Amino acid sequence: MKLWSGRFKADFDEVAELFNDSLPFDCAMYAQDITGSIAHCKMLCKCGIIEKTEADKIVKTLEAIKADIEAEKLEVVGAEDIHSFVENELVSRIGDVGKKLHTARSRNDQVATDIRLYVRDSIDNVTKLLRALVKTLADRAEAEISTAMPAYTHMQKAQPTTLGHYLAAYANMFLRDIERFTDCRKRVNILPLGSGAAVSTTFPIDRNYTAKLLGFDSVTENSLDGVSDRDFAIEYLSCASLTMLHLSRINEEFVYWSGGEFSFIKLPDEFSTGSSIMPQKKNPDVNELLRGKSGRVFGDLTAMLTVMKGLPLAYNKDMQEDKEPIFDADKTLNISLKVFTRMLAAVEFDRGAMAAAVEGGFSCATECADYLANKGVPFRTAHEVTGKIVLYCIENKKTLQTLTLKEFKEFSDKFDKGILDAVKAETAIAGRKVIGGCEKNELTRQIKVIREKIEK
């Protein structure tokens, strides 16, 4: 039965019905729809709009419907959306009493409430998964706190750092993701139910009571805004996009780190695949998929922005297109965080390959320039002198570490034997004691801060 059939003489066109119906995807919100309906029913009873015996009967039946869906005893089919399905099933079980549930409510404020409940649940789950990922990153960073490796800029070796420093950098990225989702939740957790179709209701309802039952912090202040606002969904998708961006970045690095040109990591067999034609191949398919799936979530955000950008107040049917991007982002984000956290815990790092890499590429050139600057040479002059030293090394197939003190002095009489130690990777790392640096004690402090934040 259509909830709006009384106004019409003809049945809905069968092709138009397929086009209009959202049940195949919004059935994902059955739990939120029933939870919201139970709270609405209890509020109607409290306000004397329906009898207690009627409310008890409705609540008991809604709980039974939810249990039957979860036990797969009830198939969610035969309606245009999840709201119609639940109400139709309710009426079929208890008759006209069930028809009282929709008093003082529209599908417009009902769906807005369902979506907020769904997004709130998603945020709570995602932040839990992010905390697990950050903890794993902190654990791995602590284990590799002294593992030297080159830091890169422009995909070229830049300066010495440690693997622990690198992993802690990503831990900070994902911590910001937790903060963003947590802040977004504040704007999600506002109840629109009671806004009606657009301009609220004449029934003496208690919106704050409904909000309390559902765990919302407050209610929407304007009914037009209440039913038409999807800012919270766009913000959620923006947060999801940034998390997927961060996953994409680290997995991009894992992809080329696992190749023979780097050999920095050995990917676990459990998270790798082979080739159907090349027997030797061990492909980083999971990492590549994590990189690629970021595009799905970016697309979900773009889709939502495009749907909402030209809509007048209040509700418009275009807004039916708000659900699939949310569901897709939620599903993609969940599996992506789970699989990467499991893989990260199992990946093996080749400390020898990283140590060898940090010795090449003149990554300690800055230390050479800083050494001269500490001797009173203006940094720009020290920079130029060091550049000439690097050129000399390239032309003579040498490294900064293999130069003799005599060779250094040919470029500046400010050099003394201390330069031979200064251009070593371990010396460079040990000297970076400022906040944010890679020196062991400072990095230990950073990891402690990370752990404190995820424990809050």
N, C-alpha and C positions, 0 to 999 in steps of 0.2 A: 504494500500500500504506500502510495506517495503521501508524504506529510502535507502536501500542498494541493491535492487533487480536487478539492471542493470547487475551485474557481473554474475548472476546465471541463469542456464537453468531450473533447477528443483525447484519445490516448497519445502519449508521447511517441514520436516517431522512433522506430527501433534502432536506426542508425544514430539518430540524435541522442538516444539513451546511452548507447555505447560511448559516444563522445562525451556525454555529460557526467556519467557515473564515475565516482572516485573510490568506491569500495575496494577495488583490487589493490589499491595502495594505502588508503587511509585506514584500512583494517588494522594496520600496525598500531593505531592509537586506541584499540578497544579498551585496554586497561585504564588509560587516562580518561576516556569518555565515560566509562562506568563509574570511576572514582569521582569525577566531577558531578555526575548525575546523582550519586548517593548524597554528596554534600548539599547539592541544590535541594534535594528532597527533604533532608533534615532541616534545612533553613525554612522551607515552606511550612513545615510542621511547627517549628518554633514560632513563626510569625502568625500562626493561626489560619493560614491560607488553605491547608488541607488537614484532615483529621489524623490523629496519631496512629489509629489503626490502619489507615490508608498508607501513611508514610512507612510504617513497619512492614507492611506487605510489599510495598514497592522496593524498599531497601533489601529485604530478604530475597526477593526475586532477582534483583540486579546482581546481588552477590552470587546467586545460583547460576545466572547466565555467565558471569565471569568465570566461575569454576568450570562450567561445562565447556567453554571455549578453550581454557587452558588444558583441560583433560582431553581435548579433541573429540568431545562428544557432540559438539555443536559446530556445524560448518558455517562460516561467515560468508553467506551468499544471499542473493535475492533482494538486494536493496541498492539504492543509489549511493549511499555513503554509510559510514559506520554509525553515525547518529541515528539515521533512519532504521538501520538494522537492529540496534539495541532497543529502540522504542517499539518497533514492530514486534520484536520477540517478547518484550515486556507485556504488551497488550495481548498478544496471543496466549500468554500464560495466565494473566490475571484479569483480562477484560478491561472494562471502562475505567477502572481505578488507575490502570497504567497510563491512561490518556491524560491524567492530571499532572504527571511529572513535568510536562513542558510548560506549565503555567509560569508566567513571568520570565520566560526564557525564549530566546531565538536561536536558531542554528548559528547565527552570526557570532553571538557572544559565546555560544557553546564551543564552536570550533576554535575560536581564539583562545579559550581556556584550555582546551585539549592540547593545542600546539605548545602553549607555555608549559604545561605539565610535562609534555614529551621532551621539550628542550631542556627543562630543568633536570629531568632524570638523566638525559644525555650528558649534561655538564657534570653532574655528580659522578657519573661513571668515568668520563674522560679524565677528570682531574685525578681520580684514583689511579687510572692507568698511567698518567703522566708522572705521578709521584713514584710509581714503581720504576719507570724508565729513568728518572733522575737519580733514584737510589742506585740503580745498576750502573749508571755513568759515574757516580761518586765512588762506588766500590772499585770499578775498573781504573778510575783516575788515581785512587789511592795506591793501588797495586803497581801502577806505572809512574809513580811520582818522580822517579829518577831516570826514567827511560828517555835518553836523548833522541831527538829527531829534528829535522829541519822544519821551521815554519815557512810558509809560502806566501808570496804576494805575486800577482799576475801569473800564477802557476809556475813560478820560478823560486828556487831556494832563496830565502831571505835572511833569516837569522836562526840561531839554535834555540830550541825550546825543548819541552818534554811532552811525551804522549799524555801524561797526566794533565798537563796544562791544556792541551788540545781537548781532551775529553771533558774537562771542567768547563771549557768554553761552551760546549753544547749543553751541559747541564744547566748553565745560566740561561741559555735560550729557552729551554723547556720549562724552567722556573718562571720565566716571563709569561709563557703560555698559560701556566697554572694561574698566575695572577690575572691575566686577561679574562680567562673563563670565569674565575671567581668574581671579578668585577662585573662581567656581563650578567651573571646570575642575579645580581641585584635588580637589574632592569627587566629580566625575565620574570622574576618572582612578584609580579603585580597582577592582581586578579581583574580580568575584564568582565567576568560573569555578572549579570545585572545591568549591563549596557543595553540589553535587548537587541533588536534589529539595528537600531541606530540611535534612538533618543530615550533609552531606558524604558521604564515601565510605570504604570500607575498602581501596581500592587505594592503594598507596604512591606517590601522585602528588607532583609538585613544583610547587606553585602559584606560587612566586616565579619559577621559570624561565619559566612561561607568561606571567606578568606582564611579565617582561623582554622576551620575544619580541614582545609586543603594545604595549610602550611604556607600561605602567601603572606608576605610582609605588609602589604597594603592593597588598596583597590585603585583602579584607574580613576582619574579625576574627571574625565570627560567621556561621555558615552560614544560620541562620534569617533573620537580618537581610540577608545577602547576596542571597538570592533574592527577598525581599519588599520591599526598599528601593526606593522611587521618589522619595525626597526630592530627589535630584540632578536628576530630571526636572522636578519642581515648581519647584525653584530656577531651572533653565534657563528655564522658561516665565515665571517672574517677571521674570527679566532681560530676556527678549524683550518682555514686556509694557511694561516701563519704556522700552525703546528705542522701541517703537511709540507710546507716550504722548508721548515727546519729538518724534517725527516728526509726530504729530498736532498738537501745539501750534504748531510753526513753520509747518505748512501751513495751519492755521486762520488765522494772521496773513497768510500769503501770499494766501489767498483774498480777505480784505477789503482788503488792500493793493492788489490788482490791480483793484479796483472804482473807478469814477469818483469816489466820495466821498473816496478817498484818493489813488489814482494814484501810489502810491509805487514800484510795480514794473510792469514790462512783461514778461509771461510769454512765453517763446519760442513761436513757432507750433508747433514740434515737440512741445511738451508741453501743447498746448491743443486744444480741440475747438470746433465751432460748433453752431448750433441748426438743427433741421430746418424750422423755421417762421420764425425771426427772423434775417434775413440779417446783421444788425449784430453778433450775439453772438460773443464769444470767451470761452469758458467754461474755468474752472480745474479741469477734470475730474480731472487727475492729482493735484492737491493735495487735492481733495475725496475721491478714492479713498484716498489715503494717510491722510487723517483717518478715513475710514470703516473701513479695514481694521484699524485698531487694535482695533476691537471683536471681530474674529475671534480675535486673539491673546489678548485678555482672556478670551474664551470658552474658548479652549484651556486656559488656566490654571485657570479655574473647573471645567471638565470633569475635569481631572486631580485637583484637590482633592476633587471630589465622588466620584470613583471610589475614591480611597484612604481617605477619612475613616472608614469603618466596617469595614475589612478586618482580620480576625484573622490571626495568623501561621500558615502562612508564605505560600506562593503560593496565589492564588485566580484563577479564570478571569476575574473582573472586570478583572484587570490586563491582559488582552488589549486593553482600551480605552485603554491608556496610549500606544499608538503613533501613532494618527491625530492627536491633538493636537500631538504633537512634530513629526510630518511637516508638518502644516499650518502650524505656527508657523515652522518652518524655511523653508518655501517662501515664506510671506508676508513674512517678515523679509528674506530675500535679495532678492526683487524690489523691495521697498519701498526698501531702502537703495541699490540700484543705480540705480533710476529717479530718486530724489530727488537723489543726488549729481550725476547727469548734468544734471538740470534746474537745480540750484543753480549749476553752473558756467556756464550759459548765460543765466540771468535777468538782466534789465537793471534797474538802480535809477535812479529819477528823483530826482537830487539837488536839483533846483530845487523840486519838489513837497515834498520833505522839509524843505528850508530854509524854505519858506513856512509850512509847518505848525508849525514850532517857534516861529515868531514870534507865533502866535495862542494863545489859551487860557490866557494868563497863566502860562506854564510857568516864567517867571523870578521868580515871586512869592516863592519860598523865598529867592532871592538878595536880594530887597528886605528880607525879615525878617532875614536873616543880616547884612546891611549895618548895620542898626540895632543888632543884638546886638554887632557889633564896635565900635560907638560907645558901648557901655556900657549900652544899653537891655536890660532883662531879656527873654529870648527870648519868653516868653509875652506880654509887652506888645508886643514887636515884631511878633509874629504877629497880634495884634488890630489893630494899626495898619495892617499890610499888608492885612488883610482888608477894612478900611474903604477903603483905596486901590483895591482890586480892585472893590469895589461902586461907588465913584465912577466908575471907568473904564467899567463896564458901563452905568451910567445916562447917561454922557456920550459913549458910543460911542468910547472911547479905549483905547489899550493902554498897558502900562507903558513901552514904548519911545517913545511919542508924548507922554507927560507932560512938562511943563516943570519945571525946578528949583523955580520958584515954587509950582507945584501940589504938588510933593512936600513943600515946607516948610510948607504949610498943615496937613499931618498930623503933622509932627514937625520941630522946629528942629535935630534931629541930622543931617538930610540936608544934604549939600553936593554940589558938582558931580560928585563921584565916583559918585553913584548913577546918573547917566545912562549911564555905561559898565557899571556893575555889573549892570544889568538886560538887558544884551545876551547872546544865546545863546552867542556865541563866548567871552565873558568867563566865563560860568558853566561852560562846558565846560573851559576852560583852568585854572580854579581847582580842579578836582577831581583833585588829584594824589595822594590817599591810595591805598594798595593797594586795587585793585579798582575804582578810578575810571575816568573816561572821558577824562582828559587825555592828550594825544598820547604823551608819553614813557612814562607809566604803561601805556597801552594797548599800546604797542610791547613793553614788558616782558612783559605778559600773553600776547601772541601768541608771543613767544619761548619762554615756558614751555610753551605749548600744543604748539609744534613739538618741543621737547625731549622731551615726554612721548610723543608719537606715534612718535618715532624710537627709543625704547627697545625 
